[in-house]
Amino acid sequence: MLVAAVALSFSGCASPSRTSPDRPGLFVLGIDGMDPAILRRLIAEGKAPNFKKLAEQGGFQELGTSNPPQSPVAWSNFVTGLDPGGHGIYDFVHRDPATYMPTSSATPPPGDPGTFVKVGGYHLPVLPGDEVLNNRSGTAWWDAVYAAGVDVEVYRIPGNYPVPASEAKTLSGMGTVDMRGGYGEYTWITDSAPVPPQGHDLKGDVQLVAVEDFDLDGIPDTVKASLKGPPDLFHLEPGKLPGESDYLSAAITVSIDPAEEVALIELGEERVVLKEGEWSPWVPVSFDALPGGVMPLAGSVRFYAKELRPAFKLYASPVNLSADTPPQPISTPPAFATDLAELLGGQYYTQGMPEETNALKDGTFDDDDYVRQVALIQEDGSAMLSLALARFQRGDATFVYLSDIDLQCHMLWRHGDPKHGDAPAHPAFEPVSAAAHRLDIEGYYRHVDGLLGRVMERLPPDTLLLTMSDHGFQPFTRVVHLNAWLRDNGFLMLKGGKRTGQIALGDVDWSRTKAYALGFNSVYLNLQGREAQGIVSAGEADAVAQDLRTRLLALTDGDEARRVVLRVDRGRDIYRGDRVAEAPDLIIGYDRGYGHSDESTLGEILEAQLADNTSRWSGNHLMAPEVVPGVLLSSHAIQGEAHDLTDVTSTILAWYGVDPLPGMLGAPFLTP
């Protein structure tokens, strides 16, 4: 990640052009979160004519997702043809058994930081430490196809950051960090402190400022603020995580016109003028990791002038890694990202999940702000899709990822359930906003239908076109504080008789704890010889796991005794491959409407076991896989039924005559 790679700069040349075999090519449109029930309804209502045409031309089936149905897990299944036991990605959040701390599933726990020498206050590397690598095992399908002589291009593939070595052209997507090394932290510059929703901690960097009269003309019209960039690693103790003050920064000056609702924003040598309510283009920003401009790190940011007066509210996006001069690889070869910037005419979103969900959850954005920002991302996606189509030639293999539906279903489901017409109002329902936005999700489906029509028009006629999603969607109305349930059922014990606390703060009494939850669907036994302070012996592990399973399946909610958990699987029983030993001991499959709370996902123990979900994050898919299948559409007739993501992988290989790789689980559903 950026924290480990900031000291390096990269360059590369595009790979030489190749001629693909003289056979029909393959184009895959990967649409995150598209749900078969919603798509069927829109087809029946005549609102998705291109999906209807594709279904009639070849076929339309539900597509089995991963277990658990989380995006990094599902897309890793598709990329490798393996399940988590083979590729090693089990959840968004893994845990370090040595510390019980949550870690990102994208990379292994931190290793040796290397050897440094301190010179003039700087920690300069002498011997390199452990390289930060992608945690995913297995061979990506594009590498196998490329080895067969096929020209391959893969756009914004999730789970491919840090970028594994490849000779194919790939651009990383979901999981790619911002300049801070995280997954997207915006900056909110304001003279009035935002009030977050009850029980919600602000996710953005809020800077309280004053509009001041620096030129002493009697008119307060200037704001001074700053923009955080990468961690200041050369000043940071090696191996130490950065604190709030351990980041490089760039100064921002905003000058507000005394007569008009317009402001001049100055960032370094860059100038941009914005009207109130207007978004800026990409503004380049550079951070100097070493003095004298020896190591400039390039990023890009967009501003949104939410309000200039009477209150001052300026949004700055997470600082994206610059697309034209990325400070670390986000593509293979490294120059592919730069080439795309040149061909697209400028910067594009490189942050893996660019939709500004955090600002909407914080309440600094309203739904109008959010959908306007999503429209900017749609412009990016549409332009990149057009470029991919223009570059596609007969025999090629191309994958293009679209995020148009997934995060919008997460954030806008509360306005009206697009899947269950008779559903009661969501606990987070906002009647005024719903009047304007209740059909937004349907609109995003219709937008993707238009993009599909463009693809169908431009591809060579014999091309195999596959349209797929990694999972579907359901309402998310009730949160489960699973660690609270574990506490109340005697599996997790806190120190000093406490009822609430956090794993990260040392509140758990591991000498009396048998199980704990970390991750969105994962439960781990406190196993002897594996966890640092494990107490569950190998001989009693099965009994503890079975007890947990039985009680979780019996968990009900409310007077109607609604079922909370639909299934509980043992990781060792459902996965295959060399990394099964890393699997969670139990994978929790929630029933429709239920999901793990954010707090419990990161190891917090609250008082209640269950609560209404009043967050704007109101739709979800982190449930039992059978309640959130994805979609599969093909321009060629689909053979057989009950296919899953690994079958798509096998079909891609079979299309080019490539034999399945060792350990691959799927079977092709069509052949050339």
N, C-alpha and C positions, 0 to 999 in steps of 0.2 A: 504494500500500500504506500501512499505518499509519504508517510512517516519514515519508511525505510528507504524510499527511493529518491528523496528530495535532493540528495547530494550528487545525483547522477544526471547527466543530460544525454539525450539519445538522438541519433539521426539514422536515416536509412534511405534506401532507394527502393522504388517500386519494383516488384518482381517483373522479369521480362514477360512480354505477352506470350501466351500459349494458345495453341489451337486445340479445342476440345474434340473428342472423337466425333466422327460423322454419324451421329445418332440423335434422336430427339433429346432435347434438354429438359431440365427440371427447374421449376420455380415454386418456392414454398413461401406462403404468406402466413406468418405466425402472429396471431391476434390474441394478445394476452386477455384472459378472462371472458371470452365470448361464451355465452351460455346457450345450449341447444334449445331449451324451452322458449327463451325469449326470441331466438332467431326463427324458430318454427312459427311463432305467432306473427312476427313481422312479415315472413314470407306469405303466410295465409292472408294477411291483410293487404298484400300488394305493396308493402313498404320496403321490401328488400329484393327488387327484381333481379339483380345480378347474382345474388346468392341463390335465388330460385332457378335461374338459368344454369348455374354451375351444378346444382343438385340434380336437375333433370338431365344434364349432359353426362354426368358420371355417377355421383352418389353423395348422400348426406347421412352420416351416422353420428351417434354419440361416440366420444373418444374417452376411454378410460384414462384417468389421471394418475398421479403418483400417490403413494401413502407415506407421509401426509401430503395433501394437495397444496403444497406451498410452492411458489414460483421457482425459487432456486433448486428445489428438489425436482420438480416436474421438468424444468428445462434441462437439468442435468441428465434425467432419464432420456429425454429426446436427443441430446447431444451425443451421448455415449452408447445408447442402447442397453445400458445397465440399470439396475435398481440401486438404491442407496448403499446396499451392501457391497457393491462393486465400485461406485464412484465416490462414496464417502460423504455426500452432502445429505444431511438428515433433517435440516431445519434451517430457518434463517439464523437461529441462535444455537450454537454449541456450548459446551462447558469444558473448562480445564479441570480434569479430575484432581490435579495437584493443588488447586486453589479454590475450587468450587465456584469460580468466577465465570460469568457469561462471556463468550467470545463470538466473534463473527464466524459463520460457517465458511466464508470465502477463503480464509487463510488459516493455517494451523496456529496454535498458541505461540506467542512470541518466543523466539529462540535467542541465541547468542548475539548481542548487539555489535560485537567486534571490539577492536582495541583502538583507543583514542589517545591523543596527546593534547594537553591544554596549553594553548599559546595565545597570550593576550586576551584572555576571556573566552576564546573559541575552543571548542572540542573538535579537533581535526582528526579524521580517520587515518589510522596507520595500517591496520589489518581489517579486512572486511568481516562482518558477522554473517549470520545465516541470511541467505537470500529469502525474501518474502515471495512465496510462490502461490499459485492457485491451488486450493485444497482439493479440487476435483481430480479424481483418478479416471483412467480409461482413455481411449482414443476417440477423439471427436470425429464424427462422420465425415466432416469436410476434409480431414487429413487423409482418410481412407480413399475418398473419391478423388482428391487431388493426386494421390499416388497412382491412381489409375489413368492419369493423363487428362483429367477434366479441369477446366478453368472454373474456379469456385470463388464466389463473393458472398460474404455473410455480413449483414448489416444489423448492428445493435443487438447482438445475441446476448441474452441474459446469462449471468453466472460465468462470464469469460474474463473477469478481472480479479486479480492480476492476470495479464494476458499471457497465456501459455504460448510457447514457441510453435510456430506453424509456417508452412510455406504458402498456404492459402491466404487470400485477402479477407481479413476479418476485422470488424469494428466492435469493440465491447459495448455492452448495454447495461442492463440492470446490475447493480453491484459496483459500477464504476464510481469512484469517490469524487468529491469536490476538492478544492485546493486545501481545505483544512484536513483532509484525510478522512472525512466522515461522509455520510450519505445525503448531505444536503442541509446546511444550516443557513437560513436567510438572516438578513440584518434589517431591523426595524428602527428607523431613526425618527424620533418623535419628541414633542414637548409635553405630551400627556401620556402617563403610564397606562398601558393597556390592561384591561381587567380580563384575565383568562376565565373560561368557563369553570364552574365549580368542580373542584377535584382534579383540575388539569394544570400541569406545569407547562409553562411556555417553552416551546422548542426553538424559538428564534433568539438571536442575539439582539436584545433590546437596548438601545442607546438613548437615554434620556438627555435631551439637549435643550438649549434655550435659543430663541430667535433674538439675536443681539444686534446692537448698533455699533459695529466695529469702526465704521468710518465717521462716527460722531456727527451725523447730519440730522439726528433727532428721529430717525426712522429705523426701528428694529427690522432688519432685512437679511441677516446673514446667519447661517448655521455652520458650525464646525463639527465634524464627526470623523470616523475612521472606518476602514473596511479591513477585517481580518483576512489574512491569507494562510500560507502554510505554517506548520509548526517551525519555530526558530531552532532547528535541530543543532546548529553549531554552538548555540549557547546553552542548550539543554543537556543535563547530565545523561550520558549514554544509558539507554534502557529505561529511562523515566518517561512516563506518559506526560504530555503537555498539559499544563494548567491554563487557567483563563488568560494569564499574562504571557504565556510562552508561544505567542504567534507573531509572525511578521505582520505588518499592517501598512496600509496606505491611507493618506489623509484625504478627506472629502470636504470640499467647501461648496455650500449651496447659497446662491444669491437670489433672493426673491424680488421680482419687479414690484415697485411700490404701487403701480397703477393696474397692472394686468395680472391675471392668475397664471403666471409663468415664472419659471426659475431656471437659472444657469447652474449646472452641476459641473464642478471641476474635480477631476481625479487624475493626479499627476499632470501630464501634459495634455490630457484629453478634456474636451469641452462638449457638453451636450445640453441643449435647451429643451425643457419639457413644459407643456401645459398641464394644468391640474387634470388628473384622470388619464394622463398619457403614459405609454410605455416607451422606453428608450430602445434604440438598437443596441447590439452588443458593444460594450465599451471595453477596450483592452486595459489591463492593469498588470503591472510588473512588480514583483517583490524581490528584493536583493537579499539572497541568502548569505552572501559574503560582501564585505565592503568594496567600494570602487566599481560596482557593477560587474564583478567577476563572474557571478553566477545568478543571472536574472531568471526568475521563474514566472512564466507567462500564464495569465488567466484572463477570463472574460466575465463581465457582469452586466446584468440588465437592471435598470432602475424603473420604478413605477411611482409617479407622483400621486399618491392616493389623495392627499389634501395639502394645500399650501397655507391657507388661512381660513377661518380663525385659528384652527389647530394645524400643527405641522406634522404630517405623516408621510415619510418617504420609505419605500421598500427597496432593498437591494437584494437581488437573487443570491443564492449560494454562488461563490466564485467558481465558475467552471474551469477545468483545465482547458487551456487555449487549444482550439482545434487545429489552428495553422502552425503553432509551435508548442505542442504539448510538452510539459516538463518531464514526462515519463510516458512509456508506451501505453496507448489505448487501442492499438491496432497491430495487426501483422500484415505486411511488414510495417515498421513504425511510420514509414512515410505514407501509408495508405490513408490515415486520418488527415494528414496534411493535404494530400491530393484531393480528397473529398472536399475540404474547405475551399480549395481553389476552384474546383468544378462547380461547387454550389454557390460560389460568389461571396463567401465570407464564413463567419463563425456559425456554429450550430451547437445545440445542447450536447455536452459530453457527459454531464452528470447522469448517472444511471437511471434514476427515477426523477425526472425533472418537474413533474406536476407538483405544484406548491400545496401539498396536502397539509403541511405543518402550519402554514399561516392560516389556512381555513379552520383547522382544529383549534388554533390559538384564539381565533376571533379577530385577528388583525386583518384578515381578508373576509369579505362576505362572499356569497355565491356568485354575484356579478363579477367581482374581482377574479375569483377562481376560474370561471369559465372563459374569461378574457385571456388569462394566462395559458389555459389549455389550448386556446385557439392558436397561440404562438407556437406551441409544440406541434400542433397539427400541421402548421405551415412547414415546419422542419421535416416532419415525417412524410408529408406529401412530396416535398422537393426531393428528398432522398429516395423515395420510391420511384419517382420519375427518372432520376439518375440511374438507379439500378436497372430499370427497364431499358433505358437508352444504351446501357453497356452490355445488356444481355444478348448473346448470340446463340444460334442453334448448337446444342450439345453442352452448353454451360449448365452449371448448378448454382442457383442463387437463392438465398434466404433473406427475407426482409421482415423485421419485427415491428409491430404496431402496438403502441401502448394506449390507443384511443379509448378503450373500453374499461380496462381493469381498474385503474385508480378512480375513474369517474363513477364506477359502480360502488367502490368503497365509500366515496364521499357524498354521493347524491341520492343514494337509495332511500334515505329518510324522507324525501319529498313525495314518494309514491312508489310502491313496489311494482316494478315492471314485469315481474314473473308470476305473482299471485294477486290477481285482480281483486280478490275479496279480503286481502290482508288488512288487519287493523292498523291504525296509525302507528308509526314507529315512535319509540320513546323520545327520539331526537327530532321529531317532526316540528317544522317551523312553518306555520300556515302562510305567512306573508311571502316568504321566499318560495314556498312550494307552488304558489300560484304562478310564478314566473318560470320555475325550473322543474316542474314535475315530469315533463317530457324530455328532459335533457338526455337521459340515458338512451332513450329511443333515438334521439337525434344523433348520438355518437354511433349507434349501429348503422343508421342510414348514411352517415358520412363514410364509414368503412365500406358499405355497399358501393358507394360511388368510386372509392379507390379500387375495389375489386373489379368494377366495370372497366376502369382504365387498364388494369393488368390484363384482363381478358381480350381487350381490343389490341393490345400492342405485342403480345407474345406470338412467336411463330406458331402456326396452327397445330403442329404435332407435339408441342411442348406439354409435358405433364405438369399440371397446375394442382398443387395441394394447398388447401386452406385449413388451418388447424388452430386450436387453442389449447393452452396447458391445463385449463380447468374451467368450470362454470362459476355460478354465483348463487348466493342465498342471502336472505335478510340476516342481520346481526342485531338482535334485540336484547339479548341477555349476556352479560359477561360472567365468566367463571373465575373466581380467585382460587385457583387450584391449590396453591400452597396453604391457604386458609383451610380448605377441605382436608388436606393432609394433616394439618395441625389438629383439627377437631376430631379426626379419626385415629389419632395416636401414632401417625407415621413420621411426623416432623415435630421436633420439640425446640422451643426457644429457651434461652438462658434466663435465669432469674425470675421465672414465672411469667414472663412477658407473653402477650398474645399477638403483638404486632412487631415487625422488625424487617431487616433485610439481610439476605445472605452476604451481600457485599460489605456490610458493616460489621460482620462478625457476630450477629445476633443468634445464630442457630447453634444449638447444643448438639454437636455431631456425635457425642458419646451416647446420645439417646435417640438419634434420628435414623430411621430406616429408609426413608425415601424423600426426594425433593423434586420440584419441578423447575426446569429452566428451558426456555424455548416455547414455541407456540403450541406444540402438540406432544412434548416430550416429558417423561418422568424417568428419573434415574434412581436405582437403589444405591444406598450408601454401602457399597460392597467392599469387604475386606480385600486388601491387596490391589485394589484398583483406585478407589477414592482415597484421598490422603488420610482421612480419619474414619475409614470404613468400619462398620460394626456388623454388617450382615454377612454371615459366612456363606461360602459356596453351597453348603449343604442345606441352608434354609432359604436361599434366594428364590427357589421355585415356589415355596409356600408363601412367602411374602408377596411375590408378584401375583400369585393367584388370588390371594386375599384382596389385594388392591383392585384387581380386575373385577372380582365379584361385587365389591362394594361400589365401585365406580359405575358399573352397569345398572346398579340398583338406585342410583342417584336420581331423584325427581325434583320437580320445581313447582311450587304453587299449589293452590287448591285443586287444580285439575291434574296434578301429579304428572306434569309433562316430563317426558324422558329427556335427560340432559346429554347423556353419553350413548352413542349408538354402537360403538365397538371399541375394544381395547385389545391391541395386538402386542405380542412379544416381538421385539426387534429381531431377535435371533431366529424366530420362526418364519418371518415373512420375507427376509432379505437373503440374498445370495451374493457371494463374492469374498474377496480377500479382506474387506474392511468391516465385516459384520461385527467384530468385537468392539468397534467404536459406536455401535448403534445405541440409541436410548433403550432402556430396558422395557419401557412401555410406550406405545404410541397411542394417543388418545384421539378417537374419532368422534367429535361432537355431533349431535343431531342438529337439524336445521334450526337456525336462530341463535345457537349458542356458540361461544368461542372463548378462548383463553384471554384473560385480561392482560393489558400491557404490563401492569405491575408484577403479576405473577410470572410472566414470561421472563422478566429480568431478575427474578428471585426475591420479590418483595412479598411479605406476608401481611395482609390486611385483616380487618376484623370479620367482615362478612364473607360468606362463601359465594353468594350469587347477588347480582344487582342488575337493575336496568342499564342498558347501554345508552347513555345520553350523549355520547360523543358523536360528532359529525362523521366519524369513521363508522358508517352505518350498514354497509353491505360487506360480506366476507365470503371466504371459501376455505378457511382453515378448519375444516370439519371432516366428517367421514368421507372418504373419496366417492362413495356411491351416491352421495347427495349433491355432488358438484362435478359431474362429468363435463368434459370439454366437447368440442365439435371437430368433425373431420369431413371435409368436402373434397372431392376429386373430380378432375376433368375426365378421368377414365373410370370405368366401372369398378367399384370396390368389391373384392371377392371376400366372402365370409362376413362374420359379424363379431361383436365384442372385442374390438381392437383397442389397443392402448398406445401410449406414446412410444414405447420401444418398437412397436410394429411399424410406426412411421419411419423410424431410423432404418430398420431392416429393408423397408420398401425403397428408400433412397439408395442404399447400397445395391440392392438387386436391380434397380433401374439401370445402373451402369455396369452390371455384371460383376460386382465386387462381392466376394464371399463374406459371410458374417465373421466378425472378429471374435476372438476367444471371450467367452463369458456373456456375449450378447444374448438377450432374452427374447427378443421379438421375432416375428415371422412376417414376411412380406404379404401385403394384401392385393398386390398386383405385380405383374412383370411386364417388361417391354414387349 
